[in-house]
Amino acid sequence: MMSYYSELRYKEIIDVHTGFRLGYVCDLELDDKEGCVVSLVTPGRPRFFGLLGREEDYILPWKDIVRVGTDIILVEVKGEFMRRKRQSRWF
């Protein structure tokens, strides 16, 4: 099965062990030298209805992805989820 990035954006990411819904794909990290996908990024949850910004984004390494289905992506994360604060592009 071949997928485009535009299709990945509409697939929900779910942890296999806990059933925790991480959200939808918002970004990809690519390795320029190897030409492959390194990880998927999902946005953090909004704080106080989005008025106080968002939590840090979830970074899901490609090696942790178990299955890409028609409407969901299953991941198996060992330990804690990797998190990273999104860089502001305004400055």
C-alpha positions as a LaTeX table, in Angstrom:
\begin{tabular}{lrrr}
\hline
Residue & $x$ (\AA) & $y$ (\AA) & $z$ (\AA) \\
\hline
Met1 & 0.00 & 0.00 & 0.00 \\
Met2 & 1.32 & 3.40 & $-0.92$ \\
Ser3 & 0.33 & 6.53 & 1.03 \\
Tyr4 & 0.82 & 10.21 & 0.38 \\
Tyr5 & 1.53 & 12.77 & 3.08 \\
Ser6 & $-1.85$ & 14.36 & 2.43 \\
Glu7 & $-3.44$ & 11.01 & 3.36 \\
Leu8 & $-1.26$ & 10.55 & 6.46 \\
Arg9 & $-2.56$ & 13.83 & 7.88 \\
Tyr10 & $-6.02$ & 12.30 & 8.26 \\
Lys11 & $-4.89$ & 9.14 & 10.06 \\
Glu12 & $-5.09$ & 9.01 & 13.83 \\
Ile13 & $-2.10$ & 7.65 & 15.77 \\
Ile14 & $-2.86$ & 5.18 & 18.57 \\
Asp15 & $-0.49$ & 3.46 & 21.02 \\
Val16 & $-0.89$ & $-0.33$ & 20.82 \\
His17 & $-0.26$ & $-1.06$ & 24.52 \\
Thr18 & $-2.36$ & 1.61 & 26.21 \\
Gly19 & $-4.87$ & 2.59 & 23.52 \\
Phe20 & $-3.82$ & 6.23 & 24.09 \\
Arg21 & $-4.85$ & 8.48 & 21.19 \\
Leu22 & $-1.95$ & 10.73 & 20.26 \\
Gly23 & $-3.77$ & 12.73 & 17.62 \\
Tyr24 & $-3.26$ & 13.19 & 13.90 \\
Val25 & $-0.01$ & 13.57 & 11.96 \\
Cys26 & 0.92 & 17.23 & 11.60 \\
Asp27 & 4.50 & 16.92 & 10.35 \\
Leu28 & 7.23 & 14.55 & 9.17 \\
Glu29 & 10.94 & 14.59 & 9.91 \\
Leu30 & 13.04 & 13.55 & 6.91 \\
Asp31 & 16.71 & 12.58 & 6.66 \\
Asp32 & 18.16 & 14.54 & 3.73 \\
Lys33 & 21.16 & 12.28 & 3.25 \\
Glu34 & 19.34 & 8.93 & 3.41 \\
Gly35 & 16.11 & 10.18 & 1.84 \\
Cys36 & 13.82 & 8.46 & 4.34 \\
Val37 & 11.26 & 9.33 & 6.99 \\
Val38 & 12.81 & 9.56 & 10.48 \\
Ser39 & 9.72 & 10.29 & 12.56 \\
Leu40 & 6.12 & 11.47 & 12.62 \\
Val41 & 5.06 & 14.49 & 14.67 \\
Thr42 & 1.66 & 15.01 & 16.30 \\
Pro43 & 0.68 & 18.26 & 18.03 \\
Gly44 & 0.44 & 18.42 & 21.80 \\
Arg45 & $-2.90$ & 18.80 & 23.51 \\
Pro46 & $-4.31$ & 22.32 & 23.94 \\
Arg47 & $-4.07$ & 23.89 & 27.41 \\
Phe48 & $-7.24$ & 25.47 & 28.77 \\
Phe49 & $-9.17$ & 25.34 & 25.48 \\
Gly50 & $-6.14$ & 26.56 & 23.54 \\
Leu51 & $-5.95$ & 29.92 & 25.33 \\
Leu52 & $-2.70$ & 28.99 & 27.08 \\
Gly53 & $-1.06$ & 27.41 & 24.05 \\
Arg54 & $-0.28$ & 23.74 & 23.60 \\
Glu55 & 1.71 & 21.05 & 25.32 \\
Glu56 & 4.89 & 19.80 & 23.68 \\
Asp57 & 4.53 & 17.83 & 20.43 \\
Tyr58 & 4.83 & 14.03 & 20.34 \\
Ile59 & 7.78 & 12.76 & 18.28 \\
Leu60 & 7.23 & 9.19 & 17.08 \\
Pro61 & 10.29 & 7.49 & 15.56 \\
Trp62 & 9.58 & 5.55 & 12.39 \\
Lys63 & 11.01 & 2.36 & 13.97 \\
Asp64 & 8.17 & 2.44 & 16.56 \\
Ile65 & 5.41 & 2.34 & 13.94 \\
Val66 & 3.82 & $-1.10$ & 13.87 \\
Arg67 & 1.17 & $-0.71$ & 11.17 \\
Val68 & $-0.22$ & 1.94 & 8.85 \\
Gly69 & $-3.87$ & 1.19 & 8.16 \\
Thr70 & $-6.52$ & 2.87 & 6.06 \\
Asp71 & $-7.63$ & 5.21 & 8.86 \\
Ile72 & $-5.19$ & 4.75 & 11.80 \\
Ile73 & $-1.49$ & 4.33 & 12.49 \\
Leu74 & $-0.52$ & 1.95 & 15.28 \\
Val75 & 2.66 & 2.65 & 17.26 \\
Glu76 & 4.46 & 0.64 & 19.93 \\
Val77 & 6.39 & 3.02 & 22.16 \\
Lys78 & 8.74 & 1.52 & 24.70 \\
Gly79 & 8.90 & 3.76 & 27.77 \\
Glu80 & 8.01 & 7.44 & 27.64 \\
Phe81 & 6.84 & 9.30 & 24.55 \\
Met82 & 9.45 & 11.65 & 23.10 \\
Arg83 & 8.25 & 15.26 & 23.40 \\
Arg84 & 9.58 & 18.48 & 21.92 \\
Lys85 & 8.47 & 22.08 & 22.07 \\
Arg86 & 7.60 & 23.48 & 18.67 \\
Gln87 & 9.95 & 26.18 & 17.46 \\
Ser88 & 8.35 & 29.56 & 16.87 \\
Arg89 & 8.70 & 30.73 & 13.27 \\
Trp90 & 7.79 & 34.33 & 13.96 \\
Phe91 & 11.22 & 35.52 & 15.13 \\
\hline
\end{tabular}
